[in-house]
Amino acid sequence: MILALLLSCGGDGSDSAITCDRDPPLTFHNFGESFMAKHCIGCHSVLHEVNLREGAPLGVDLNTYDDVLQWAERIDARALGSIDMPPGGGPSESERAMLAEWLECKVYPDKDAQEED
């Protein structure tokens, strides 16, 4: 139920049920890196040749925070929107809620700041 509320909101910060008051906030180091390692880089790794990517497109890699910034909208759409990633199921509802929070509270603001530079 919580995830459904979170997913009904866009990643632009409008009408969001997500609050960014976690202390300490979710970051790549305390959440994102382990989430990506557990659920994403099995296929989306720069280290995998095409035959080891299980259909993940070459270049769509999630090894680093810069990779996450580059693919944030796609992560949001595929792991939170259509929920077809990872293809074998993967994250629990609470992990997906934390992913939504991390994207909204950290990743999108960092991406916006990077694009302004």
Secondary structure, 3 states (H helix, E strand, C coil): CHHHHHHCCCCCCCCCCCCCCCCCCCCHHHHHHHHHHHHCCCCCCCCCCHHHCCCCCCCCCCCCHHHHHHCHHHHHHHHHHCCCCCCCCCCCHHHHHHHHHHHHHHHHHHHHHHHHC
